[in-house]
Amino acid sequence: MTALLLAVIYLAFISLGLPDSLLGSGWPTMQNDFGVPSSYAGYVSMSISFMTIISALIAPVLIRRFKTHNIVVISILLTVLGLMGFSFASSYAMLFLFVIPYGLGAGSVDSALNNYVAKHYSSSVMNFLHCFYGVGAMISPYIMSLALSRARWNEGYRWTAYIQSGIMLVCLLSFPLWKKNAETSDDDESDSTGIISALKIRGVIPTLIAFYAYCSGEATCFLWTSSYFVGAKQGISTELAAAFGSLIFGGLMFGRLISAFVSNKLGDRLLIRIGIAVEVFGTLLIFLPLKSYIPAAVGFVITGIGMGPVYPAIQHMAPENFGRKNSAAVIGLQMASAYIGSTFMPMVFGLLQQALGIAIMPIYLAFFALLSISLLEFAYKRIPSHTTV
């Protein structure tokens, strides 16, 4: 029963990743249809992120009232509505009506599932869970590509909505598994704390800033890696530079896969320390003033490998560090911090690189990596020993 429920949770995390890559892969065609500049994709993306932040912040209240399995189904339903709305949008302005369910459907389910896995499963499972998010994020560009070759971009959103509907049906049918697991667990969300109470716990705020810092670096890599090769390395084609945009994703997935096999033995804190050390080493390779692009390409892969375990490990430590009854609120805050960092800091880097040149990217990445580990180490010293109950 436990293995079957875990399979459902993995499937739900695939559904979480599915919508995230559609806008980027479909936007070149969408902008032509809507007659708007390319930069307008940023407004849609930021609106989705804003709704996701709100959803993450209200997640602790929702978990107390509706339980994780209900939140999963409702959130996927909201995402389906958002995807279907995008597929029927006939103007750019219509997109902003549907970013509401699109974004709200992401934050709560992300927080709820991370909290559930952190409380009931090992660190290894948490790392595998985030690998499955990557599977969803990697599938959706292929769905959009197929839609663009066979029909129009609208069908890419519609087909993804159909897949999401199938996953939602599986999650509905899995309700007996969730209830069975609840009967054999002493976990009760009814007495979990709220956001304000969680913020008062020693060590929470530096952990949130550390999580924000980590996600700032990660998202900057997602957006600017290809541009780095075009701007900082000579003699590289735009096609090859575009392909190099996947280096960080490949490294990230590989890092989480490795971590899934060693995390139970090493523990979350040591895994984070090793991961960030590897990440900083990767940024040093990127920073080397060499004409060849190969060291930088290897550096981005190594940077991704180092990043791999950090996000899952911070999430998994929440019940142990801050107490099981506080974990839902803390993880909700962590998700909000993550989305703030990933939404705004790549834009900040864009402004910096315009003024100073894109070659500063490895320095920017190393700064956030070192800021993250410094704050985490500071938080560890402030965490009360009694919060593990």
N, C-alpha and C positions, 0 to 999 in steps of 0.2 A: 504494500500500500504506500509506504514512504517513497519508494523508488518511482512509483507511478505518479504520485503527487509532484515529485521533483521534476519529472518530465513535463508536466503541465506548467510548472513555474518557468522552466526553460523556454517552453513554447510562448508563454506570455511575455518573456523578455525579448524574444525574437520580434513579437508584435510591437514592442516598445521601440525597437530600432528601425522597423520598416518605414515609418513616415519621415524619418529624419533626413534622408538623402534625396527625397523626391524634388524639393524646391531647387536645390542646386543643379541637379541633372536636367530638370525640365525648363529652367528659367530662360536659357537662350531662345527657346522657341516661344515660351509664354510671353516674354517681353515684346516680341515682334507682334504677336496677336493683340496684345493690349495697347501697343503703341507707346510704351514708356521706356525711360532710360534703364540701362543695365543696373545702375546703382539702386533702383527702387526695390530690388530683391531684399536689400538690407532692412527696409522698413517692415516688410512682411515677416522676415525672420525675427526681428526684434519684438514684434507684436506677439508672435507665437511664444517667444521666450518669456515675455512679460506675463502672459497667461499661465505659463508653466511654473513660474516663480510663485504666483498666487496659489496655484494648485498644490505645490509642495508645502507651502506654509500652512494651508488648512488641512493637510493630510493627517496630522495627529488627531484632530477632532473627528475626521471621517473614519479613521481606524477605530476609535473608541465606539462610535455609533453603529457602523455598518460592517465591521470586520473586513479582513484582507480580501477574501474571495469575492465578496460583493463589490468592493472597490475595483478589483481587477476587471470584472465584467462591465461595470458602469463606465469605467475609464476607456475601455476598448470601444464601447458603444459611442462615446463622445468622439473618439478618434475617427470612427467610421463616418459619423455625421460630418466631421470636418473635412475628411477626404472626399466624400460624396459632394459636399458643398463646393470644394475647389474644382471638382470635375465638371460642375455645371456653371461655374463662374463665367460670365460673358464680358466682364469688365474688371479692371484692376481694383476698383473700389469694392467690388463684391467679395474679394478675397478677405477683406478685413472683417466682414460679417462672420466668416467661417473660421478665422483664426481663434475665435473664442473656444468652440469645442475642441478644435485641433490642439491648442495649447493646454487647456484644462485636462484633457485626457491623458497627458504625459506625466505631469508632476506628481499627482497622488499615487498612481500605480507604481511609479519608480520608487517613491518613498516607502510605500506599503510593502512591496516585494523585497526591497533591500532590508527593511526592518524585520520582516518575517524570516528571511534566510539568515540574517545575522543572529537571530535569537534561537533558531531551530537547527541550523546546519553549520558545518565546519567552514574554516577559511578556504579550504580547497573548493568547496561547492560555490562559495561566493565568487571566486576567480573564474570558475567555469560559467557561472551565471552571466558575468560581464563579457565573456567570450561570445555567448549566444546573442547578446545585444549587438555585437559587431557583425554577427551573421545577418541579422535583420537589416542593419545599415548598409551592408554590402550587397544584399539582394535587390533592394529597391531601385538602384540606378539601372540595373539590368531590366527590371520591369519597365521603367520609363524608356529605356533605349528600345525595347521591343515595341512599346506603344508608338514611339515616334517613327519607327520603321514600318509599322503595320497600319496605324491609324493616326491619332493626334495625341498631344500631351494629356488631354482630358482623360483619355482611356488609361493612362498610367496611374492617375489617382484613383480611377474607378476600379481598376483591377486590384490595386492594393487594398481598397476598401472591401472588395469581395474576399480577399485572403484574410483580412482582419476579422470579417464576419465569421469565417470558418473557425478561426482561432477562438473567437468569443463563444461560439457554440461548444467547442471542446471544453472551455473553462466553465461554462454553465453545467455541462454534464459531469464535471469533476467535483461539484459541490459536496457529494457524499464523502469524497476523499478528504476534503478540508474538515468536514464535521467529524469524521473518524479520527483525524489527527488531533483535533481540539479535545476530544474525549480522553485521549491518552496523554495530554499535555497539561501541566499546571499553569500554563501561560494564560493570563487574563488581561486584556487591554482596557477593561473598564476603569481601572484605577490609574491609567497612565497619565503622566503630567502634560501640561500645555506648553506652548512656545515660551511664554514669559517666565514660567518657573524653570524651564530648561536653560534659559539664558543666564540664570543666576547660579548655576552649578559651576564650581571651580573647574577651569580647564576647557569649558565649552567654547568660549569666545575665541581664544587662540587657535583652537582646532578648526573653527569655522573659517578664520582668516587663512589658515594653512591650506584648507580645502579650496578656498577661493584662489589662492596663489597657484596651487597645482593645476587647477582647471584653466587658469589664465594661460599658462604655458602650453598645455595640451591643445586648447582651442586655437592658439596662435599658430602652432604647427599645422593644424588641420587646414587653416586658411592660407598661410603664407609660404609653405614649403616650396611649391612650384615656382612662386615668384622669386624666392631666394635664389634658386638656380639660374633663373633668367637674368636677375640683376647682379649677382655676385660672381658668377662663373662665366667665362668667355667661351664661345664656340659651341654652346649647347643649343640644340634646336628646341623650339617651343613644344613640339610633340613629346620629346624626351623629358622635358621639364614637367609637362603635364602628367606624364606617367610617374615621375618621381614624387608626385603628390601622394601616392599610395604608400610610400616608404614608411611613413610614420604609423599608418594604419596596420601595415603588416608587422612592424616591430611591436606595436601595442598588443595585437592579438597573440603574437608569439610569446611576449613577456607574460601575459596572463595565463597562457597554456602551461608554460614552465612553472609559474607560481602555483598553479592548481596542484601540481605534483609534489611541491616541496613546502607549501605554506603551513601545513599541519605540523611539520617537523620543525620549521624555523620560527614560526610564530609571526604575528602581524607586524609587531614593532621592528624586529630584525629585518623582515622582508621589505618594509618601507625604507629602512636605512640602506640596505643593499641596492634597492631599486633606484633611489635618488643618487647614490654614488655612481651607479652605472649611467644614469641620465646625464649627470654632470660630465662624465668622461665622454659621452657622445657629443655633448655641446663643444667640448674642447677639440674633437676631431673636425667638427663643422667649422670651427673658428680658425683652423690652420690656414695660413695665407699661401695656399698652393694653387697652381693653375688647374690642375686636374680636378674634376668634379667627383672622382671616385671616393676620396676620403670623406667628403661631405655627405655623399650618399650613404656610405657605411655609417657615418656619424648619426644621421637621422634614424636609421634602423636601430642603432644601439640606444639612441635617446628614447625611441618608442618602447624598446624592450624594458628599459629602466622605468619608464612611466607605468608600464603594464600593471604591476601589483599595487600601486599606490592608492588609486581610487577604491578598489574592492576592499583593501585592508583597512583603510580609514573607516569605511562603512561597517565592516565586520566587527571592529573594536568597540563600536558604540555601546552595546549592552554591557560589555565587560568594564569599560572605562567609566561609564556614567549611570549604570544601573538599568536593569531590564524595563522597569516602569518608565524610565526617561528616554529609552532608545527611540521610540517613534517620533517624539518631538525633536530630539537631537538630529536624527537622520533627515527629518523634514527640513530643518534649518540648514543642514549640510547640503541638501539638494538645492535649496534656494541660493546658497553661497556659490555652489558650482555653476548654476545658470547665470548668475550675475557676472562671475569671472569670465565664463565662456562667451557671454554676449558682448561685454564692453571692452575687455582688454585686447582682443585682436584689433579692434578699431583704434585703440590707443597706440598700438604698435604701428598701425598704418600711418598715423600722423607722425610718429617718431621717425619712421623710415623715410618719409618724404623729406624731413629736415636733415637727417643724419646719414641716410643711406641704408639699404636693406642688409648690408653686411653686419649691422649691429644685432641681427636676430639671435645668434648664439649667446651673446651677452644678456639679452633680454630673457632668454629661456633659462640660462644659468641663474640669473637673479631670482626668478620665481621659484626655481627648484631649491635654492639655498634658503630662501625665505620660508618656504613650506616646511622643510625639515627643522629649521631653527624654532619655528613656532610649535611644531609637534613635540619637540624635545622639551620645550618650555611647558607645554600643556601636561606632559607626562608627570612632571614634578609637582604639578598643582592638583592632580586628580586624587581625591580622597580614596583611601584604600577600601572603605566600606561600600563604595558604589557598585561593586560587582554583584550584589544581591538583587 
